[in-house]
Amino acid sequence: MNSVLFKSTQGENFRLSSKFIFVGILNTIVGYGLFALLIDLNIFYLLSLTISHIAGTIHSYLWNRLFTFKSKSSIVKEITKFVTVYTFIYLTNFVLLYVAVDLLQLNTLIAQLFILGVVTVISFLSQRYWTFRRYY
């Protein structure tokens, strides 16, 4: 990223990354836990993904805004960016999960665990450098 726009220190990046990972763990418990519960209740896996993604998005926004990035920016502008990022993440997750389950015949829960790794990286970079961007 452009060092003029993003003058954060290594310490600041470590602090943000640590908080984001902590929130990510909590969000994984909420999102993946709900996903697994819905799968266990025999809810279609893509519907389970949709429901758990919505719950996870709300959870993630609140924690990242208030705890990780301590944002004081306009909620309307920020939430628009956040939802845009999570829509992209959802679509990426949806396609990858469909390919893994329907085309590759992988176990739904195991496939989703691996996909979480991919979407977590996308999420952090997008939220840090776009949604909750701050100039230092």
Backbone as a printed PyTorch tensor [residue, N CA C, xyz], in Angstrom:
tensor([[[  0.8330,  -1.1800,   0.0000],
         [  0.0000,   0.0000,   0.0000],
         [  0.8780,   1.2430,   0.0000]],

        [[  0.3290,   2.3310,  -0.4240],
         [  1.0340,   3.5900,  -0.5120],
         [  1.4310,   4.0450,   0.8850]],

        [[  2.7400,   4.1740,   1.1240],
         [  3.2110,   4.5060,   2.4640],
         [  2.8560,   5.9350,   2.8710]],

        [[  2.5910,   6.8260,   1.9110],
         [  2.1820,   8.1850,   2.2440],
         [  0.7720,   8.1770,   2.8300]],

        [[ -0.1070,   7.3620,   2.2660],
         [ -1.4780,   7.2930,   2.7480],
         [ -1.6070,   6.4780,   4.0230]],

        [[ -0.8060,   5.4550,   4.1530],
         [ -0.9210,   4.5430,   5.2830],
         [  0.3850,   4.5420,   6.0680]],

        [[  0.5340,   5.5230,   6.9540],
         [  1.7710,   5.6850,   7.7030],
         [  1.7240,   4.9550,   9.0380]],

        [[  1.0430,   3.8620,   9.1020],
         [  0.9550,   3.1320,  10.3590],
         [  2.2890,   2.4590,  10.6630]],

        [[  2.5670,   2.3020,  11.9240],
         [  3.8020,   1.6770,  12.3610],
         [  3.6300,   0.1710,  12.4010]],

        [[  4.7480,  -0.5130,  12.5200],
         [  4.6670,  -1.9680,  12.6580],
         [  3.9170,  -2.3410,  13.9210]],

        [[  4.1070,  -1.5710,  14.9800],
         [  3.3970,  -1.8270,  16.2360],
         [  1.8990,  -1.6670,  16.0720]],

        [[  1.4970,  -0.6300,  15.3430],
         [  0.0730,  -0.4040,  15.0810],
         [ -0.4920,  -1.5370,  14.2350]],

        [[  0.2300,  -1.9590,  13.2140],
         [ -0.2320,  -3.0700,  12.3760],
         [ -0.3490,  -4.3550,  13.1890]],

        [[  0.6110,  -4.5930,  14.0880],
         [  0.5530,  -5.7860,  14.9300],
         [ -0.6600,  -5.7250,  15.8530]],

        [[ -0.8950,  -4.5590,  16.4670],
         [ -2.0400,  -4.3850,  17.3700],
         [ -3.3440,  -4.6140,  16.6210]],

        [[ -3.4740,  -4.0000,  15.4420],
         [ -4.6940,  -4.1780,  14.6600],
         [ -4.8590,  -5.6210,  14.2040]],

        [[ -3.7740,  -6.2170,  13.7580],
         [ -3.8380,  -7.6130,  13.3120],
         [ -4.2460,  -8.5260,  14.4610]],

        [[ -3.6790,  -8.2870,  15.6500],
         [ -4.0110,  -9.1110,  16.8180],
         [ -5.4850,  -8.9680,  17.1810]],

        [[ -5.9760,  -7.7360,  17.2040],
         [ -7.3880,  -7.5170,  17.5180],
         [ -8.2730,  -8.1370,  16.4480]],

        [[ -7.8830,  -7.9770,  15.1780],
         [ -8.6710,  -8.5420,  14.0970],
         [ -8.7210, -10.0600,  14.2020]],

        [[ -7.6050, -10.6740,  14.5560],
         [ -7.5710, -12.1310,  14.7230],
         [ -8.4800, -12.5440,  15.8770]],

        [[ -8.4280, -11.8100,  16.9860],
         [ -9.2970, -12.1040,  18.1280],
         [-10.7710, -12.0150,  17.7170]],

        [[-11.1250, -10.9180,  17.0440],
         [-12.5080, -10.7550,  16.5720],
         [-12.8410, -11.8500,  15.5600]],

        [[-11.8810, -12.1990,  14.7190],
         [-12.0880, -13.2620,  13.7390],
         [-12.3800, -14.6020,  14.3990]],

        [[-11.6880, -14.8780,  15.5060],
         [-11.9420, -16.1180,  16.2490],
         [-13.3660, -16.0980,  16.7990]],

        [[-13.7430, -14.9740,  17.4020],
         [-15.1170, -14.8550,  17.9050],
         [-16.1220, -14.9920,  16.7580]],

        [[-15.8250, -14.3430,  15.6520],
         [-16.7370, -14.3890,  14.5160],
         [-16.8220, -15.7940,  13.9230]],

        [[-15.7120, -16.5100,  13.9460],
         [-15.7130, -17.8900,  13.4600],
         [-16.5920, -18.7590,  14.3520]],

        [[-16.5130, -18.5410,  15.6520],
         [-17.3630, -19.2900,  16.5790],
         [-18.8330, -19.0160,  16.2720]],

        [[-19.1690, -17.7440,  16.0750],
         [-20.5560, -17.3730,  15.7580],
         [-20.9670, -17.9060,  14.3840]],

        [[-20.2130, -17.5340,  13.3540],
         [-20.5810, -17.8870,  11.9770],
         [-20.4900, -19.3670,  11.6810]],

        [[-19.3330, -19.9550,  11.9890],
         [-19.1560, -21.3770,  11.6940],
         [-20.0110, -22.2250,  12.6320]],

        [[-20.1320, -21.7840,  13.8750],
         [-20.9860, -22.5130,  14.8240],
         [-22.4250, -22.5610,  14.3560]],

        [[-22.9310, -21.4190,  13.8990],
         [-24.3000, -21.3730,  13.3730],
         [-24.4170, -22.2010,  12.0980]],

        [[-23.4070, -22.1010,  11.2270],
         [-23.3960, -22.8910,   9.9940],
         [-23.4710, -24.3840,  10.3180]],

        [[-22.6170, -24.8380,  11.2320],
         [-22.5960, -26.2560,  11.6150],
         [-23.9240, -26.6800,  12.2350]],

        [[-24.5050, -25.8270,  13.0740],
         [-25.8020, -26.1230,  13.6860],
         [-26.8820, -26.2780,  12.6180]],

        [[-26.9080, -25.3630,  11.6670],
         [-27.9100, -25.4360,  10.6020],
         [-27.7160, -26.6730,   9.7210]],

        [[-26.4670, -27.0180,   9.4460],
         [-26.1710, -28.2390,   8.6880],
         [-26.6760, -29.4500,   9.4720]],

        [[-26.4210, -29.4460,  10.7730],
         [-26.8750, -30.5340,  11.6360],
         [-28.4020, -30.6500,  11.6450]],

        [[-29.0720, -29.5220,  11.4550],
         [-30.5390, -29.5150,  11.3980],
         [-31.0590, -29.8170,   9.9880]],

        [[-30.1400, -30.2420,   9.1200],
         [-30.4520, -30.6040,   7.7290],
         [-30.9750, -29.4420,   6.8870]],

        [[-30.4900, -28.2420,   7.1820],
         [-30.7910, -27.0820,   6.3490],
         [-29.8230, -27.1370,   5.1680]],

        [[-30.3060, -26.8840,   3.9620],
         [-29.4760, -26.9030,   2.7570],
         [-28.2210, -26.0670,   2.9890]],

        [[-27.0640, -26.5950,   2.5910],
         [-25.7950, -25.9830,   2.9540],
         [-25.6200, -24.5520,   2.4450]],

        [[-26.1440, -24.2140,   1.2820],
         [-26.0030, -22.8470,   0.7870],
         [-26.9430, -21.8830,   1.5130]],

        [[-28.0870, -22.3590,   1.9520],
         [-28.9590, -21.5430,   2.7910],
         [-28.3310, -21.3730,   4.1740]],

        [[-27.7270, -22.4290,   4.6860],
         [-27.0120, -22.3520,   5.9640],
         [-25.8850, -21.3230,   5.8860]],

        [[-25.1650, -21.3280,   4.7730],
         [-24.1040, -20.3420,   4.5660],
         [-24.6770, -18.9300,   4.5770]],

        [[-25.7810, -18.7240,   3.8860],
         [-26.3890, -17.4000,   3.7980],
         [-26.8100, -16.8870,   5.1760]],

        [[-27.4870, -17.7130,   5.9300],
         [-27.9500, -17.3120,   7.2630],
         [-26.7650, -17.0390,   8.1890]],

        [[-25.8090, -17.9310,   8.1960],
         [-24.6580, -17.7470,   9.0890],
         [-23.8070, -16.5590,   8.6500]],

        [[-23.7590, -16.2940,   7.3610],
         [-22.9850, -15.1470,   6.8650],
         [-23.6230, -13.8280,   7.3160]],

        [[-24.9290, -13.7500,   7.2600],
         [-25.6210, -12.5370,   7.7130],
         [-25.3520, -12.3020,   9.2020]],

        [[-25.4860, -13.3450,  10.0030],
         [-25.2180, -13.2170,  11.4440],
         [-23.7580, -12.8350,  11.6860]],

        [[-22.8540, -13.4700,  10.9660],
         [-21.4360, -13.1730,  11.1120],
         [-21.0870, -11.7550,  10.6720]],

        [[-21.7510, -11.2690,   9.6380],
         [-21.4980,  -9.9150,   9.1520],
         [-21.8790,  -8.8780,  10.2030]],

        [[-23.0330,  -9.0460,  10.7970],
         [-23.4860,  -8.1220,  11.8440],
         [-22.5190,  -8.1710,  13.0330]],

        [[-22.1810,  -9.3600,  13.4640],
         [-21.2550,  -9.5460,  14.5760],
         [-19.9040,  -8.9030,  14.2650]],

        [[-19.3810,  -9.1770,  13.0950],
         [-18.0710,  -8.6660,  12.7070],
         [-18.0550,  -7.1450,  12.6100]],

        [[-19.0940,  -6.5690,  12.0380],
         [-19.1340,  -5.1100,  11.9090],
         [-19.0770,  -4.4420,  13.2860]],

        [[-19.9090,  -4.8970,  14.1860],
         [-19.9500,  -4.2740,  15.5090],
         [-18.6070,  -4.3930,  16.2350]],

        [[-18.0330,  -5.5770,  16.2380],
         [-16.7500,  -5.7760,  16.9250],
         [-15.6150,  -5.0190,  16.2520]],

        [[-15.5640,  -5.0470,  14.9250],
         [-14.4760,  -4.3530,  14.2440],
         [-14.6030,  -2.8390,  14.3510]],

        [[-15.7930,  -2.3170,  14.2490],
         [-15.9870,  -0.8700,  14.3760],
         [-15.6340,  -0.3820,  15.7830]],

        [[-16.1490,  -1.0820,  16.7880],
         [-16.0160,  -0.6120,  18.1610],
         [-14.7210,  -1.0380,  18.8520]],

        [[-14.2070,  -2.2130,  18.5090],
         [-13.0580,  -2.7570,  19.2300],
         [-11.7730,  -2.7310,  18.4120]],

        [[-11.7900,  -3.3280,  17.2320],
         [-10.5550,  -3.4540,  16.4570],
         [-10.0580,  -2.1070,  15.9560]],

        [[-10.8910,  -1.4080,  15.1970],
         [-10.4630,  -0.1790,  14.5420],
         [-10.9020,   1.0820,  15.2830]],

        [[-11.7730,   0.9370,  16.2980],
         [-12.2750,   2.0680,  17.0810],
         [-12.6420,   3.2470,  16.1770]],

        [[-13.4440,   2.9430,  15.1950],
         [-13.7920,   3.9180,  14.1710],
         [-14.7330,   4.9920,  14.6900]],

        [[-14.4860,   6.1860,  14.2370],
         [-15.3550,   7.3160,  14.5510],
         [-15.9160,   7.9070,  13.2500]],

        [[-15.7400,   7.1980,  12.1640],
         [-16.2080,   7.6450,  10.8520],
         [-17.7240,   7.5420,  10.7530]],

        [[-18.2570,   8.1180,   9.7040],
         [-19.6920,   8.0620,   9.4330],
         [-20.1420,   6.6090,   9.3060]],

        [[-21.1510,   6.2400,  10.0880],
         [-21.6550,   4.8670,  10.0580],
         [-22.2290,   4.5400,   8.6820]],

        [[-22.9500,   5.4760,   8.0810],
         [-23.5860,   5.2090,   6.7840],
         [-22.5360,   4.9050,   5.7200]],

        [[-21.5140,   5.7400,   5.6320],
         [-20.4520,   5.5270,   4.6440],
         [-19.6830,   4.2370,   4.9400]],

        [[-19.3830,   4.0490,   6.2050],
         [-18.6020,   2.8900,   6.6260],
         [-19.3660,   1.5820,   6.4290]],

        [[-20.6270,   1.5540,   6.8220],
         [-21.3930,   0.3100,   6.7170],
         [-21.6290,  -0.0550,   5.2530]],

        [[-21.7320,   0.9550,   4.3890],
         [-21.8630,   0.6840,   2.9550],
         [-20.6240,  -0.0430,   2.4540]],

        [[-19.4620,   0.4350,   2.8500],
         [-18.2050,  -0.2250,   2.4630],
         [-18.1280,  -1.6240,   3.0700]],

        [[-18.4840,  -1.7350,   4.3400],
         [-18.4170,  -3.0140,   5.0400],
         [-19.3020,  -4.0500,   4.3530]],

        [[-20.5310,  -3.6700,   4.0560],
         [-21.4670,  -4.5920,   3.4010],
         [-20.9750,  -4.9480,   2.0010]],

        [[-20.3720,  -3.9960,   1.3120],
         [-19.7970,  -4.2830,  -0.0110],
         [-18.7170,  -5.3490,   0.0980]],

        [[-17.8220,  -5.1860,   1.0680],
         [-16.7570,  -6.1730,   1.2850],
         [-17.3590,  -7.5310,   1.6270]],

        [[-18.3150,  -7.5530,   2.5490],
         [-18.8990,  -8.8230,   2.9740],
         [-19.7690,  -9.4660,   1.8830]],

        [[-20.2980,  -8.6610,   0.9990],
         [-21.0170,  -9.2210,  -0.1530],
         [-20.0320,  -9.9400,  -1.0680]],

        [[-18.8850,  -9.3140,  -1.3110],
         [-17.8430,  -9.9600,  -2.1170],
         [-17.3520, -11.2430,  -1.4350]],

        [[-17.1450, -11.1660,  -0.1240],
         [-16.7020, -12.3450,   0.6290],
         [-17.7560, -13.4470,   0.5560]],

        [[-19.0160, -13.0620,   0.7070],
         [-20.1050, -14.0380,   0.6320],
         [-20.1290, -14.7220,  -0.7400]],

        [[-20.0470, -13.9400,  -1.7990],
         [-20.0780, -14.5110,  -3.1510],
         [-18.8830, -15.4310,  -3.3990]],

        [[-17.7140, -15.0110,  -2.9210],
         [-16.5160, -15.8510,  -3.0420],
         [-16.7190, -17.1590,  -2.2750]],

        [[-17.1940, -17.0550,  -1.0470],
         [-17.4440, -18.2200,  -0.2100],
         [-18.4910, -19.1310,  -0.8500]],

        [[-19.5750, -18.5410,  -1.3360],
         [-20.6630, -19.2870,  -1.9620],
         [-20.1450, -20.1250,  -3.1370]],

        [[-19.3910, -19.4950,  -4.0210],
         [-18.8730, -20.1930,  -5.2080],
         [-17.8900, -21.2930,  -4.7930]],

        [[-16.9630, -20.9520,  -3.8920],
         [-15.9850, -21.9540,  -3.4570],
         [-16.6530, -23.1360,  -2.7590]],

        [[-17.6520, -22.8510,  -1.9350],
         [-18.3500, -23.9260,  -1.2290],
         [-19.1430, -24.7950,  -2.2040]],

        [[-19.7860, -24.1670,  -3.1730],
         [-20.5150, -24.9260,  -4.1910],
         [-19.5630, -25.8610,  -4.9500]],

        [[-18.4280, -25.3230,  -5.3790],
         [-17.4470, -26.1330,  -6.1100],
         [-16.9620, -27.2820,  -5.2280]],

        [[-16.6270, -26.9760,  -3.9780],
         [-16.0970, -28.0060,  -3.0760],
         [-17.1140, -29.1050,  -2.7880]],

        [[-18.3640, -28.7250,  -2.5500],
         [-19.3770, -29.7080,  -2.1390],
         [-20.0220, -30.3960,  -3.3400]],

        [[-20.5130, -29.6200,  -4.2910],
         [-21.2530, -30.2180,  -5.4040],
         [-20.3560, -30.7990,  -6.5040]],

        [[-19.2620, -30.1360,  -6.7910],
         [-18.4100, -30.6190,  -7.8760],
         [-17.3080, -31.5550,  -7.4010]],

        [[-16.6680, -31.2150,  -6.2820],
         [-15.5750, -32.0450,  -5.7790],
         [-16.0300, -33.0760,  -4.7530]],

        [[-17.2920, -32.9830,  -4.3250],
         [-17.8900, -33.9350,  -3.3760],
         [-17.1560, -33.9910,  -2.0400]],

        [[-16.6790, -32.8350,  -1.5700],
         [-16.0120, -32.7720,  -0.2720],
         [-17.0490, -32.6230,   0.8370]],

        [[-16.6590, -32.9880,   2.0390],
         [-17.5100, -32.8150,   3.2060],
         [-17.7830, -31.3210,   3.4020]],

        [[-19.0360, -30.9610,   3.6020],
         [-19.4560, -29.5590,   3.7030],
         [-18.7410, -28.8190,   4.8280]],

        [[-18.7150, -29.3960,   6.0090],
         [-18.1140, -28.7180,   7.1640],
         [-16.6030, -28.5480,   7.0110]],

        [[-15.9370, -29.5560,   6.4950],
         [-14.4870, -29.4790,   6.2900],
         [-14.1580, -28.4760,   5.1850]],

        [[-14.9100, -28.5040,   4.1090],
         [-14.6830, -27.5540,   3.0180],
         [-14.8320, -26.1270,   3.5110]],

        [[-15.8660, -25.8730,   4.2890],
         [-16.0870, -24.5170,   4.7950],
         [-14.9600, -24.0660,   5.7130]],

        [[-14.4070, -24.9660,   6.4890],
         [-13.2720, -24.6020,   7.3490],
         [-12.0990, -24.0950,   6.5180]],

        [[-11.7700, -24.7710,   5.4360],
         [-10.6670, -24.3440,   4.5740],
         [-10.9760, -23.0280,   3.8660]],

        [[-12.2050, -22.8710,   3.4380],
         [-12.6120, -21.6400,   2.7470],
         [-12.5270, -20.4470,   3.6960]],

        [[-12.7860, -20.6570,   4.9690],
         [-12.6750, -19.5760,   5.9530],
         [-11.2930, -18.9370,   5.9380]],

        [[-10.2660, -19.7350,   5.7140],
         [ -8.9030, -19.1930,   5.6400],
         [ -8.7420, -18.1890,   4.5110]],

        [[ -9.3100, -18.5040,   3.3680],
         [ -9.2260, -17.6190,   2.2000],
         [ -9.9880, -16.3230,   2.4540]],

        [[-11.2230, -16.4290,   2.9130],
         [-12.0450, -15.2320,   3.0720],
         [-11.5900, -14.3720,   4.2460]],

        [[-10.9000, -14.9480,   5.2140],
         [-10.3770, -14.1620,   6.3300],
         [ -9.3060, -13.1850,   5.8610]],

        [[ -8.4300, -13.6330,   5.0040],
         [ -7.3790, -12.7570,   4.4640],
         [ -8.0120, -11.6250,   3.6530]],

        [[ -8.9590, -11.9560,   2.7960],
         [ -9.6610, -10.9430,   2.0060],
         [-10.3450,  -9.9430,   2.9260]],

        [[-10.9830, -10.4450,   3.9560],
         [-11.7030,  -9.5970,   4.8940],
         [-10.7720,  -8.6200,   5.6020]],

        [[ -9.6790,  -9.1160,   6.1680],
         [ -8.7840,  -8.2310,   6.9020],
         [ -8.2380,  -7.1290,   6.0110]],

        [[ -7.7160,  -7.4870,   4.8590],
         [ -7.1200,  -6.4820,   3.9770],
         [ -8.1550,  -5.4570,   3.5160]],

        [[ -9.3290,  -5.9200,   3.1880],
         [-10.3920,  -5.0130,   2.7330],
         [-10.8690,  -4.0920,   3.8460]],

        [[-11.0840,  -4.6450,   5.0310],
         [-11.5790,  -3.8280,   6.1340],
         [-10.5100,  -2.8510,   6.6180]],

        [[ -9.2820,  -3.2980,   6.7060],
         [ -8.1920,  -2.4380,   7.2030],
         [ -7.9050,  -1.2910,   6.2480]],

        [[ -7.8000,  -1.5900,   4.9660],
         [ -7.3350,  -0.5810,   4.0150],
         [ -8.4410,   0.1010,   3.2270]],

        [[ -9.6880,  -0.2770,   3.4640],
         [-10.7660,   0.3990,   2.7480],
         [-11.8840,   0.8240,   3.7020]],

        [[-12.5430,  -0.1300,   4.3400],
         [-13.6900,   0.2100,   5.1850],
         [-13.2910,   1.0680,   6.3760]],

        [[-12.3160,   0.6270,   7.1490],
         [-11.9280,   1.3250,   8.3780],
         [-10.6110,   2.0880,   8.2110]],

        [[-10.3170,   2.5020,   7.0050],
         [ -9.0570,   3.1730,   6.7010],
         [ -8.9300,   4.4560,   7.5170]],

        [[ -7.7500,   4.6140,   8.0910],
         [ -7.4170,   5.8350,   8.8000],
         [ -6.0710,   6.3170,   8.2810]],

        [[ -5.9080,   7.6100,   8.2360],
         [ -4.6340,   8.1870,   7.8190],
         [ -3.8170,   8.5370,   9.0590]],

        [[ -2.5780,   8.1080,   9.0960],
         [ -1.7110,   8.3670,  10.2620],
         [ -0.7000,   9.4350,   9.9240]]])
